């Protein structure tokens, strides 16, 4: 399982990749460009949030098991 920090690194890398990639295609297609970037960013943020929530749930389970 990836850590939250790894997910954030992946998110930043994908932002750089998608920005550079879409800059080349953005002439006359600004609406398309905005949607592509927005969709990618939403997906990356969702993945980072899912990983963080999973980590927190596992930590809580570990504490509950340890205390019982």
N, C-alpha and C positions, 0 to 999 in steps of 0.2 A: 504494500500500500504506500502511495506517495504521501510525503509529509506536506503540511500546509505551505512551507517555504518552497518546496519543489513545485507545487502547484502555482504559487505566485511567480516563480521564475519562468515557468512555462507560459503563464499568462502574459508576462512582459515580453517574452520572445515572440509570441504570436502577434502581439500588438505591433511590434517592430516589423515583423514579416508582412503582416496584412497592410500596414501603412505603406511600406515601400512598394509592395506589389500593386496596390490599388492606385497609388500616385501615378503609376505609368499608364493606367487604363482610365483615369478619371476625366480626361478631356471630353467634355460634352456629355458625360454620363454621371453627373454629380449625384443624382438621386440613387442610381444603381450602386455607386461607390459607397454612399452613406449607409444603404441597407446592408451591403456585404460586410462592412466593418462593424456595424451595429450587431448583426447576427453573430459574427465571430466573437465579439466582445461579450455579448450576453452568454454565449455558450461557455467561454472560458471562465467568466465570473461564476456561473452556475456550478461548474466543475470544482472550482476552488471552494465555494461555499459547501458543497456536498462533502468534500474531503474534510473540511474543518468540522462540520457537524458530526461526521463519522468518528473523527478523532475524539471529540468531546464525549460522545456516547460511549465509546470504548473506555475512556478514562473513568467515566461515572460507573460503568459496569465493573471495572477493575476495583474501584474503591468499595463498592457495595459487596463484592465477593470477598475482598480483603477484610472488611469489617464484620462479616458474618461468620 
